[in-house]
Amino acid sequence: MNPTSPTMYILGISAYYHDSAAALLSNGQVVSAAQEERFTRIKHDPAFPSNAIRYCLEESGLDIDQLDAVVFYDKPLLKFERLLETYYGFSPKGVSSFVNSMPVWVNEKLMLKRNIRRGLKDIQAFDKNKLNLLFSEHHLSHAASAFYPSPYEEAAIITLDGVGEWATASICKGNGKEISVLKELHFPHSLGLLYSAFTYFLGFRVNSGEYKLMGLAPYGNPNSKDTERFGKIIREKLVSIKEDGSIWLDQKFFRYATGLRMIPDKKWAKLFGMERRKPEDDLLQIHSDLAWAIQDVTEEVVLKLASEAKRLTGLDNLCLAGGVALNCVANGKLEKAGIFNSIYIQPAAGDAGGALGAALAARYIYFGEERSVGEGDAMSGAYLGPSYDAKDVKRLSNKFSAPFKEYLNSKSLYKDLATLLDQGNILGWFQGRMEFGPRALGGRSILGDPRNPEMQKTLNLKIKYRESFRPFAPSVLAESAHLYFEMDSDSPYMLMVHPVVSAQRKEVPENYRSLPLREKLYTLRSDIPAVTHVDFSARIQTVSADTNPPYHALLKAFEDLTGCGMLVNTSFNVRGEPIVCTPEDAYRCFMRTEMDYLVIGQCLFAKKEQPKWTDKDHWQETFKLD
């Protein structure tokens, strides 16, 4: 683009399904992006992203009238067409679902232009005649979100999720500013919906519990008769997998096309010889084996799709987006397979990232602006949300009468924090801009010592208040990652799983694979047990001094003290809540849990020095958690 041309501002929006978000471009640069849930404190909030939009505008000092376009991430009329054709094709099944869904579609989805204008008007007044309101296709938004910020001039692009308008998966080719669709898989055949069906059957919540299913899978025994039987049932009864990665699902075993449930519970119970697990039920080995089987099927499909994308494009680079692209175990297997030389995954790969993709698609496809490719990606480490300063910390301190120590020298702060972490303390870490996407990447994180054998258990039970089987991720100095993990490239967005190197592993019993779930969980597996999953893998974030200087400096201070350039990194929240956004959110979470210290900027709060917590909201929230 000619540098003398006027600046072009484009706002992207995703909403009304789950994980609504807003993102703002300034001449193609991603200047701000955030999910609505972080402001409303409603996890996966699907509402119109008023707060996220307000943040994006305030961050850039813009009014709505100054925007060149507002772009929504999918096309509601195409979705409505799919809905009608699906109900017609499956009739008379699903009549009650059809009757129930119509008022929602007519009032909310078909009147989307009106609703967007109303939502924007609630934020600020604008000239509706000047508003350029555009709509991008769902999978194009995903493809654009991955390709345009990538460091590639050319790349194959794979998108995978539940369903957009009609598409459930696509293979595209990106070249410069162009994206061309080469192949699509259409509803009701969907890898994302297949995986969500097992999420539901194993007692987790659809559209939010898929990562729990992925975390449970390594507890499965790949050599057991149950696992072998489950894999055979899935491939012979539920899904037919073609060589090009396309799939066909037998709809008599699913209800998502016509009903309000994912599956017919009784049919699945008969098929697998086990009842659907209720969320409060204990996790048994048979559940882990079933999780392993569906994860194995997912990886097979992803690898076949990648091979087909390579065949169709002949390119060396691959971009990934869509909810299934958050399956970091499959991503790690894909990278190890070597089908492509280089892989880039959009860090906000789900629907939130669709807001960004919609804005990017409008800039390069609708407006036809030229694209320039830099050395790295254009996501700024995904640190695209709000930031806060020392004045905000002092307001917080005054509100809660909360004492803190302010450091004038950051080196002294990091040295003290390294000592506290080495002593086994758990630290809330709140620095700079909030992350965009589902991962905490050192902006809003809870940190611990990965060498501590009790750390995983402590974090799950006393901090996160969640299932004990859930693994934790390591943040590791990018320059030291090879000392701990079998990996050849950086993983800045925590979207790749790789094995722990043999030098870090410990011997386990010969019957390790067949041990009960809890015994397997508490078997010491490596010198970094808090981040080593039961299959000797880890979901890795490599940290660069260029992208996040404070976090890198803390890791370096810990390495200087202990010889270990790594920390446990989990998101700064408790179960059922979004990642914290503001200093007040962080302080409330700090006080509700057994965290020992909280650092916001260069201000350190010690739990033992805080006043007795008397906030009624705190006790109500704690009661709900129990």
Wavefront OBJ file of the C-alpha trace (Angstrom):
o trace
v 0.000 0.000 0.000
v 1.210 3.522 -0.795
v 2.434 5.006 2.507
v 0.908 8.381 1.600
v -2.555 6.819 1.328
v -4.991 7.573 4.158
v -4.995 5.072 7.000
v -7.562 2.292 6.651
v -9.304 1.107 9.831
v -11.289 -2.148 9.818
v -13.148 -3.632 12.788
v -13.844 -7.385 12.816
v -16.576 -8.958 14.965
v -17.534 -12.506 15.951
v -20.640 -13.161 18.051
v -23.822 -15.136 18.773
v -22.357 -18.641 18.919
v -19.516 -18.787 21.448
v -16.340 -16.828 22.212
v -17.467 -13.518 20.744
v -14.653 -11.055 20.097
v -13.542 -7.901 18.313
v -10.321 -7.032 16.490
v -9.097 -3.799 14.910
v -6.733 -3.340 11.965
v -4.874 -0.146 11.141
v -3.438 -0.366 7.620
v -3.300 -4.125 7.982
v -1.547 -4.077 11.357
v -3.370 -5.867 14.161
v -3.496 -3.158 16.814
v -6.003 -4.637 19.266
v -8.088 -7.765 19.788
v -9.978 -9.215 22.738
v -12.719 -11.672 23.676
v -15.911 -10.373 25.247
v -15.698 -12.931 28.078
v -12.710 -11.135 29.599
v -14.792 -8.032 30.266
v -18.144 -9.604 31.238
v -16.522 -12.463 33.221
v -18.889 -14.929 31.498
v -16.831 -17.778 30.096
v -17.235 -18.256 26.309
v -19.663 -15.320 26.268
v -21.523 -15.363 22.901
v -23.131 -11.926 23.277
v -22.532 -8.971 20.999
v -18.966 -7.903 21.942
v -19.779 -4.371 23.115
v -16.962 -4.255 25.657
v -14.379 -5.713 23.301
v -15.376 -3.231 20.573
v -15.264 -0.344 23.037
v -11.763 -1.410 24.086
v -10.554 -1.638 20.460
v -11.890 1.827 19.658
v -10.507 3.424 22.827
v -7.109 1.799 22.326
v -6.820 3.522 18.937
v -8.715 6.709 19.820
v -11.247 6.084 17.053
v -14.934 6.740 16.581
v -17.175 4.335 14.686
v -17.568 6.919 11.919
v -13.820 6.717 11.282
v -13.963 3.004 10.448
v -13.678 2.024 6.785
v -15.616 -1.168 7.472
v -17.165 -3.310 10.170
v -16.993 -6.989 9.220
v -18.913 -9.908 10.720
v -17.195 -13.306 10.663
v -19.849 -15.382 8.905
v -22.920 -15.156 6.666
v -26.181 -15.741 8.558
v -28.324 -16.245 5.451
v -26.108 -19.124 4.295
v -26.336 -20.631 7.784
v -30.108 -20.280 7.670
v -30.153 -22.021 4.293
v -28.172 -24.907 5.805
v -30.566 -25.068 8.744
v -33.637 -25.237 6.511
v -32.161 -27.791 4.105
v -30.960 -29.972 6.972
v -34.356 -30.040 8.687
v -36.027 -30.723 5.345
v -33.585 -33.514 4.510
v -34.058 -35.230 7.874
v -37.805 -34.601 8.258
v -39.925 -35.520 10.121
v -37.079 -35.816 12.645
v -36.230 -32.670 14.531
v -39.598 -30.923 14.244
v -39.542 -29.773 17.876
v -35.988 -28.503 17.505
v -36.982 -26.659 14.331
v -39.957 -25.000 16.051
v -37.813 -23.971 19.026
v -34.969 -22.573 16.935
v -37.012 -20.492 14.498
v -37.817 -17.578 16.855
v -34.122 -17.279 17.728
v -33.118 -17.276 14.070
v -35.744 -14.759 13.025
v -35.137 -12.361 15.929
v -31.373 -12.661 16.306
v -29.667 -14.197 13.272
v -31.769 -13.083 10.285
v -31.979 -9.560 11.679
v -28.222 -9.487 12.173
v -27.627 -6.202 10.327
v -30.164 -4.510 12.565
v -28.714 -6.097 15.687
v -25.144 -5.098 14.814
v -26.209 -1.511 14.175
v -28.099 -1.476 17.500
v -25.087 -2.908 19.297
v -22.784 -0.281 17.815
v -25.266 2.490 18.635
v -25.223 1.412 22.297
v -21.468 2.003 22.240
v -21.599 5.430 20.615
v -23.648 7.429 18.119
v -22.659 7.105 14.452
v -23.943 7.930 10.983
v -25.660 4.724 9.833
v -25.467 5.878 6.213
v -21.673 5.902 6.427
v -21.361 2.481 8.072
v -19.847 -0.044 5.652
v -21.122 -3.337 7.089
v -19.650 -6.475 5.482
v -19.986 -10.229 6.024
v -17.253 -12.813 5.457
v -17.800 -16.564 5.120
v -16.965 -18.464 8.286
v -14.166 -20.665 6.945
v -12.734 -17.812 4.893
v -12.491 -15.859 8.159
v -10.596 -18.774 9.712
v -8.305 -19.142 6.685
v -7.608 -15.396 6.601
v -6.866 -15.315 10.342
v -4.068 -17.852 9.849
v -2.614 -16.943 6.443
v -2.450 -13.149 6.475
v -0.584 -12.819 9.826
v 1.742 -15.707 8.876
v 5.331 -15.097 7.686
v 4.577 -16.826 4.358
v 4.129 -15.322 0.903
v 2.562 -18.637 -0.167
v 1.054 -21.426 1.932
v -1.458 -24.231 2.018
v -4.255 -23.487 4.495
v -6.373 -26.010 6.395
v -9.395 -24.960 8.450
v -11.168 -27.433 10.725
v -14.036 -26.857 13.148
v -17.591 -27.948 13.968
v -19.429 -26.116 11.214
v -19.587 -22.662 9.666
v -22.321 -21.968 7.127
v -21.994 -25.280 5.246
v -18.268 -26.030 5.458
v -16.800 -28.073 8.294
v -13.286 -28.247 6.843
v -11.458 -26.639 3.962
v -8.186 -26.808 2.084
v -7.162 -23.469 0.602
v -4.134 -21.923 -1.051
v -2.823 -18.553 0.022
v -0.716 -16.522 -2.380
v 0.125 -12.904 -1.601
v -3.197 -11.208 -0.915
v -5.286 -13.987 -2.493
v -6.930 -17.013 -0.871
v -8.483 -19.660 -3.118
v -10.603 -22.559 -1.850
v -9.480 -25.902 -3.288
v -11.677 -28.350 -1.366
v -14.415 -28.231 1.257
v -16.113 -30.795 3.473
v -19.751 -29.987 4.202
v -22.162 -30.473 7.100
v -23.217 -32.846 8.637
v -19.848 -34.577 8.163
v -17.481 -32.878 10.575
v -14.337 -33.864 12.470
v -15.017 -31.100 14.993
v -18.531 -32.360 15.699
v -17.296 -35.955 15.912
v -14.757 -34.926 18.558
v -17.424 -32.880 20.382
v -19.726 -35.921 20.426
v -17.072 -37.821 22.387
v -16.519 -34.760 24.583
v -20.204 -34.971 25.492
v -20.235 -38.790 25.935
v -17.243 -38.622 28.299
v -18.962 -36.056 30.535
v -17.373 -32.780 29.428
v -19.103 -29.696 28.087
v -19.309 -29.294 24.307
v -17.485 -26.247 22.888
v -15.381 -25.851 26.013
v -14.380 -29.320 27.243
v -12.638 -30.619 24.120
v -9.232 -29.757 25.580
v -10.115 -31.874 28.626
v -10.764 -34.814 26.312
v -7.389 -34.193 24.678
v -5.744 -34.091 28.127
v -7.454 -37.332 29.160
v -6.404 -39.273 26.041
v -2.763 -39.948 27.086
v -4.034 -41.833 30.144
v -5.445 -44.420 27.740
v -3.568 -47.658 27.182
v -2.983 -47.996 23.413
v -2.290 -51.720 23.843
v -5.451 -52.620 25.770
v -8.273 -54.667 24.293
v -10.760 -51.900 25.127
v -8.752 -49.283 23.233
v -8.402 -51.564 20.223
v -12.128 -52.340 20.320
v -13.093 -48.660 20.604
v -10.918 -47.677 17.660
v -12.471 -50.399 15.535
v -16.027 -49.361 16.477
v -15.346 -45.696 15.667
v -13.859 -46.473 12.262
v -16.375 -49.155 11.285
v -19.608 -47.746 12.730
v -19.333 -43.993 13.195
v -16.925 -42.584 10.631
v -15.519 -43.549 7.247
v -12.134 -41.891 6.638
v -11.100 -41.314 3.027
v -7.509 -41.064 1.793
v -7.857 -37.329 1.133
v -8.852 -36.704 4.778
v -12.543 -36.237 4.071
v -14.910 -38.146 6.346
v -18.460 -39.488 6.283
v -20.415 -39.787 9.560
v -23.311 -42.251 9.916
v -26.075 -39.906 11.057
v -28.093 -42.596 12.802
v -25.523 -42.314 15.609
v -25.752 -38.498 15.886
v -28.441 -35.958 16.800
v -26.728 -32.579 16.255
v -28.248 -32.104 12.779
v -31.867 -32.230 13.930
v -31.985 -32.189 17.712
v -30.800 -30.404 20.790
v -28.339 -33.152 21.793
v -25.107 -34.389 20.259
v -25.912 -38.122 20.211
v -28.544 -40.742 21.078
v -27.198 -41.755 24.499
v -28.725 -45.240 24.537
v -27.346 -46.150 21.107
v -23.857 -45.094 22.120
v -24.118 -46.955 25.428
v -25.001 -50.120 23.517
v -22.327 -49.497 20.896
v -19.440 -48.986 23.338
v -20.709 -51.152 26.204
v -20.671 -48.294 28.697
v -23.071 -45.591 29.868
v -22.440 -41.940 29.126
v -20.240 -40.559 31.902
v -21.908 -37.849 33.992
v -19.737 -34.818 34.811
v -19.572 -35.727 38.512
v -18.678 -39.395 37.918
v -15.177 -40.729 38.578
v -12.906 -41.095 35.579
v -12.120 -44.752 34.913
v -9.548 -46.411 32.689
v -12.258 -47.263 30.170
v -12.962 -43.530 29.746
v -9.273 -42.847 29.137
v -9.110 -45.650 26.573
v -12.068 -44.229 24.669
v -10.469 -40.768 24.748
v -7.251 -42.253 23.353
v -9.179 -43.945 20.540
v -10.954 -40.788 19.311
v -7.758 -38.733 19.626
v -6.011 -41.335 17.447
v -8.786 -41.064 14.837
v -8.513 -37.269 14.912
v -4.774 -37.397 14.321
v -5.257 -39.790 11.390
v -7.713 -37.405 9.719
v -5.476 -34.360 10.300
v -2.459 -36.119 8.779
v -4.440 -37.255 5.737
v -5.817 -33.736 5.221
v -2.302 -32.330 5.423
v -1.048 -34.830 2.852
v -3.905 -33.849 0.525
v -3.155 -30.151 1.032
v 0.473 -30.833 0.139
v -0.589 -32.762 -2.972
v -2.966 -30.028 -4.118
v -0.643 -27.068 -3.526
v 2.880 -28.462 -3.723
v 3.885 -25.834 -1.151
v 6.252 -26.159 1.810
v 4.313 -24.004 4.294
v 1.033 -24.747 6.067
v -1.357 -22.483 7.987
v -3.977 -23.868 10.391
v -7.101 -22.374 11.971
v -10.519 -23.417 13.285
v -11.301 -24.977 16.650
v -9.654 -28.326 15.799
v -6.371 -26.451 15.206
v -6.242 -26.005 19.001
v -5.657 -29.763 19.305
v -1.973 -29.308 20.067
v -1.324 -33.063 20.305
v -2.411 -33.507 16.686
v -0.383 -30.412 15.770
v 2.749 -31.926 17.303
v 2.221 -35.184 15.377
v 1.688 -33.184 12.189
v 4.919 -31.248 12.640
v 6.837 -34.447 13.410
v 5.435 -36.092 10.234
v 7.394 -33.576 8.141
v 4.730 -33.207 5.463
v 5.408 -29.467 5.468
v 8.677 -27.687 6.251
v 6.971 -25.042 8.345
v 3.591 -24.752 10.122
v 1.888 -21.611 11.406
v -1.197 -21.836 13.637
v -3.378 -18.843 14.473
v -3.126 -18.492 18.292
v -6.842 -17.578 18.500
v -7.778 -20.433 16.180
v -11.416 -20.722 17.307
v -14.356 -18.408 16.738
v -12.706 -15.488 18.555
v -10.022 -15.449 15.882
v -12.767 -15.301 13.271
v -13.214 -11.622 14.174
v -9.613 -10.937 13.180
v -9.886 -13.098 10.065
v -13.012 -11.270 8.916
v -11.211 -7.918 9.148
v -8.171 -9.279 7.298
v -10.308 -10.857 4.567
v -12.043 -7.514 4.026
v -8.752 -5.656 3.712
v -7.057 -7.984 1.250
v -9.962 -9.523 -0.677
v -12.776 -6.944 -0.559
v -10.617 -3.787 -0.647
v -7.782 -5.447 -2.602
v -4.984 -3.854 -0.573
v -1.449 -5.133 -1.107
v 0.098 -7.420 1.497
v 3.666 -7.298 2.759
v 5.241 -10.204 4.634
v 7.631 -9.661 7.531
v 10.254 -11.951 9.059
v 7.991 -13.107 11.881
v 4.254 -13.353 12.253
v 2.049 -10.289 12.670
v 0.305 -11.268 15.923
v 2.699 -9.425 18.282
v 2.932 -12.529 20.445
v -0.905 -12.389 20.775
v -0.457 -9.596 23.350
v -3.277 -7.510 21.866
v -5.561 -6.831 24.838
v -5.686 -4.061 27.447
v -2.757 -3.099 29.663
v -2.665 -1.277 32.999
v -0.158 0.873 34.860
v 1.000 1.661 38.397
v -1.914 4.054 38.948
v -4.341 1.158 38.458
v -2.421 -0.894 41.025
v -2.614 1.939 43.549
v -6.369 2.287 42.992
v -6.689 -1.449 43.615
v -4.610 -1.167 46.771
v -6.755 1.672 48.086
v -10.027 -0.134 47.311
v -9.073 -3.326 49.183
v -6.613 -1.831 51.703
v -4.121 -4.213 50.135
v -0.439 -3.585 50.974
v 2.224 -4.211 48.339
v 5.913 -3.661 47.740
v 6.875 -1.630 44.673
v 10.236 -2.373 43.062
v 12.079 0.401 41.269
v 14.574 -2.049 39.794
v 13.136 -4.874 37.672
v 16.276 -7.021 38.082
v 15.785 -7.017 41.845
v 12.133 -7.961 41.375
v 12.902 -10.905 39.084
v 15.686 -12.106 41.383
v 13.324 -12.106 44.371
v 10.556 -13.804 42.362
v 12.973 -16.524 41.238
v 13.849 -17.188 44.896
v 10.173 -17.356 45.875
v 9.423 -19.796 43.044
v 12.435 -21.931 43.968
v 11.046 -22.134 47.513
v 7.831 -23.719 46.186
v 5.620 -20.645 46.158
v 2.923 -20.122 43.530
v 2.873 -16.777 41.814
v 0.158 -14.816 40.026
v 1.850 -12.963 37.140
v 0.093 -9.957 35.575
v 2.167 -8.050 33.012
v 1.620 -5.842 29.968
v -1.173 -6.465 27.471
v -3.663 -9.301 27.869
v -3.386 -12.269 25.493
v -5.818 -12.799 22.615
v -6.951 -16.412 22.342
v -7.442 -19.234 24.841
v -3.855 -19.525 26.121
v -2.107 -17.588 28.872
v 1.286 -16.718 27.411
v 2.962 -14.761 30.189
v 0.633 -11.786 30.281
v -2.010 -13.246 32.624
v -0.425 -16.420 34.068
v -0.065 -18.442 37.256
v 3.513 -19.700 37.665
v 5.263 -22.446 39.593
v 8.430 -24.554 39.728
v 8.313 -27.405 37.166
v 10.841 -29.478 39.167
v 8.475 -29.755 42.141
v 6.743 -33.189 42.124
v 3.761 -31.784 44.072
v 3.219 -28.753 41.838
v 0.680 -30.278 39.414
v -1.459 -31.605 42.261
v -1.246 -28.333 44.206
v -2.149 -26.185 41.205
v -5.125 -28.354 40.243
v -6.619 -28.778 43.698
v -5.710 -25.548 45.526
v -5.457 -22.957 42.769
v -7.484 -23.979 39.719
v -10.093 -26.087 41.595
v -10.286 -28.520 38.690
v -9.818 -32.179 37.760
v -6.544 -33.613 39.048
v -5.697 -35.350 35.744
v -5.337 -32.041 33.882
v -1.750 -31.374 32.706
v 0.123 -28.080 32.883
v 2.272 -26.443 30.252
v 5.877 -25.283 30.485
v 7.106 -21.844 29.480
v 10.736 -22.295 28.495
v 13.432 -19.941 27.279
v 13.431 -20.281 23.483
v 17.213 -20.666 23.505
v 17.043 -23.509 26.072
v 14.037 -25.483 24.772
v 16.175 -28.141 23.052
v 17.641 -29.136 26.425
v 14.223 -30.331 27.582
v 12.095 -31.184 24.540
v 12.395 -32.974 21.212
v 11.610 -30.008 18.982
v 13.265 -28.219 16.076
v 11.188 -25.028 15.916
v 9.757 -22.432 18.285
v 6.283 -22.794 19.804
v 5.428 -19.269 21.014
v 1.661 -19.826 21.256
v 1.607 -23.090 23.224
v 0.021 -24.929 20.274
v 2.443 -27.835 19.904
v 2.967 -30.937 22.036
v 6.395 -32.560 21.866
v 8.166 -35.323 23.847
v 10.469 -34.635 26.787
v 14.067 -35.570 25.888
v 15.326 -38.881 27.240
v 17.983 -37.144 29.379
v 15.195 -35.568 31.462
v 13.127 -38.760 31.852
v 13.063 -41.194 34.747
v 12.479 -44.921 34.599
v 8.896 -46.019 35.197
v 7.537 -49.464 36.158
v 7.244 -52.048 33.379
v 3.475 -52.125 33.887
v 3.258 -48.311 33.700
v 0.903 -48.268 30.707
v -1.593 -50.527 32.463
v -1.535 -48.730 35.830
v -4.835 -47.209 37.057
v -5.309 -43.556 36.126
v -4.377 -42.046 39.489
v -1.325 -44.272 39.989
v -0.133 -43.357 36.527
v -0.729 -39.657 37.278
v 1.417 -39.688 40.425
v 4.292 -41.756 39.021
v 7.462 -39.646 38.880
v 8.304 -39.489 35.168
v 10.985 -36.843 34.713
v 13.147 -34.154 36.279
v 10.398 -31.664 35.341
v 7.400 -33.647 36.651
v 4.948 -30.742 36.903
v 4.920 -30.319 33.109
v 5.548 -33.893 31.926
v 2.311 -35.561 30.892
v 1.752 -39.288 31.443
v 2.945 -40.068 27.890
v 6.204 -38.106 28.455
v 4.993 -35.156 26.386
v 4.451 -31.469 27.132
v 2.459 -28.598 25.599
v 5.273 -26.104 25.141
v 5.526 -22.333 25.033
v 8.903 -20.999 23.947
v 9.543 -17.476 25.247
v 11.595 -14.929 23.326
v 13.169 -11.759 24.709
v 11.916 -9.895 21.633
v 8.243 -10.788 22.196
v 7.877 -10.657 25.976
v 10.926 -9.084 27.675
v 9.618 -9.192 31.289
v 8.605 -12.859 31.114
v 11.867 -13.811 29.423
v 13.781 -11.916 32.121
v 11.945 -13.797 34.892
v 12.689 -17.157 33.247
v 16.351 -16.141 32.894
v 16.507 -15.136 36.563
v 15.059 -18.524 37.523
v 17.610 -20.260 35.285
v 20.461 -18.262 36.806
v 19.355 -19.326 40.286
v 18.376 -22.960 39.659
v 19.865 -24.008 36.315
v 16.313 -24.559 34.977
v 15.155 -22.085 32.323
v 11.520 -23.066 32.618
v 8.377 -22.424 34.670
v 4.967 -24.035 34.931
v 2.526 -21.685 33.204
v -1.236 -21.978 33.598
v -3.901 -19.410 32.864
v -4.701 -16.843 35.541
v -8.224 -17.983 36.441
v -10.128 -20.629 38.353
v -12.403 -23.255 36.849
v -15.516 -21.799 35.294
v -14.095 -18.286 34.862
v -12.304 -16.562 31.982
v -8.679 -15.484 32.250
v -8.378 -12.307 34.319
v -8.386 -8.984 32.489
v -7.951 -6.184 35.039
v -5.786 -5.801 38.165
v -8.964 -6.128 40.250
v -9.818 -9.430 38.514
v -6.312 -10.629 39.320
v -6.495 -9.595 42.976
v -9.877 -11.278 43.472
v -8.559 -14.509 41.956
v -5.400 -14.234 44.080
v -7.442 -13.896 47.266
v -9.883 -16.680 46.390
v -7.136 -19.261 45.912
v -4.070 -20.488 47.760
v -1.676 -18.502 45.585
v 1.208 -17.170 47.669
v 2.185 -14.021 45.785
v 0.806 -11.710 43.121
v 2.940 -9.448 40.959
v 1.324 -6.718 38.837
v 3.914 -4.794 36.880
v 6.625 -4.147 39.464
v 4.295 -4.325 42.467
v 4.400 -7.445 44.663
v 1.500 -8.550 46.897
v 2.146 -11.231 49.553
v -0.868 -13.296 50.659
v 0.250 -13.370 54.291
v 0.187 -9.555 54.392
v -3.293 -9.108 52.890
v -6.347 -8.134 54.985
v -8.979 -10.717 55.809
v -11.193 -11.189 52.747
v -14.733 -9.973 53.447
v -16.191 -9.341 49.966
v -19.670 -10.968 49.832
v -19.194 -11.714 46.143
v -16.117 -13.721 47.047
v -18.017 -16.000 49.397
v -20.905 -16.428 46.958
v -18.484 -17.396 44.180
v -16.607 -19.794 46.440
v -19.871 -21.436 47.457
v -20.745 -21.951 43.784
v -17.381 -23.593 43.154
v -17.960 -26.035 45.994
l 1 2 3 4 5 6 7 8 9 10 11 12 13 14 15 16 17 18 19 20 21 22 23 24 25 26 27 28 29 30 31 32 33 34 35 36 37 38 39 40 41 42 43 44 45 46 47 48 49 50 51 52 53 54 55 56 57 58 59 60 61 62 63 64 65 66 67 68 69 70 71 72 73 74 75 76 77 78 79 80 81 82 83 84 85 86 87 88 89 90 91 92 93 94 95 96 97 98 99 100 101 102 103 104 105 106 107 108 109 110 111 112 113 114 115 116 117 118 119 120 121 122 123 124 125 126 127 128 129 130 131 132 133 134 135 136 137 138 139 140 141 142 143 144 145 146 147 148 149 150 151 152 153 154 155 156 157 158 159 160 161 162 163 164 165 166 167 168 169 170 171 172 173 174 175 176 177 178 179 180 181 182 183 184 185 186 187 188 189 190 191 192 193 194 195 196 197 198 199 200 201 202 203 204 205 206 207 208 209 210 211 212 213 214 215 216 217 218 219 220 221 222 223 224 225 226 227 228 229 230 231 232 233 234 235 236 237 238 239 240 241 242 243 244 245 246 247 248 249 250 251 252 253 254 255 256 257 258 259 260 261 262 263 264 265 266 267 268 269 270 271 272 273 274 275 276 277 278 279 280 281 282 283 284 285 286 287 288 289 290 291 292 293 294 295 296 297 298 299 300 301 302 303 304 305 306 307 308 309 310 311 312 313 314 315 316 317 318 319 320 321 322 323 324 325 326 327 328 329 330 331 332 333 334 335 336 337 338 339 340 341 342 343 344 345 346 347 348 349 350 351 352 353 354 355 356 357 358 359 360 361 362 363 364 365 366 367 368 369 370 371 372 373 374 375 376 377 378 379 380 381 382 383 384 385 386 387 388 389 390 391 392 393 394 395 396 397 398 399 400 401 402 403 404 405 406 407 408 409 410 411 412 413 414 415 416 417 418 419 420 421 422 423 424 425 426 427 428 429 430 431 432 433 434 435 436 437 438 439 440 441 442 443 444 445 446 447 448 449 450 451 452 453 454 455 456 457 458 459 460 461 462 463 464 465 466 467 468 469 470 471 472 473 474 475 476 477 478 479 480 481 482 483 484 485 486 487 488 489 490 491 492 493 494 495 496 497 498 499 500 501 502 503 504 505 506 507 508 509 510 511 512 513 514 515 516 517 518 519 520 521 522 523 524 525 526 527 528 529 530 531 532 533 534 535 536 537 538 539 540 541 542 543 544 545 546 547 548 549 550 551 552 553 554 555 556 557 558 559 560 561 562 563 564 565 566 567 568 569 570 571 572 573 574 575 576 577 578 579 580 581 582 583 584 585 586 587 588 589 590 591 592 593 594 595 596 597 598 599 600 601 602 603 604 605 606 607 608 609 610 611 612 613 614 615 616 617 618 619 620 621 622 623 624 625 626
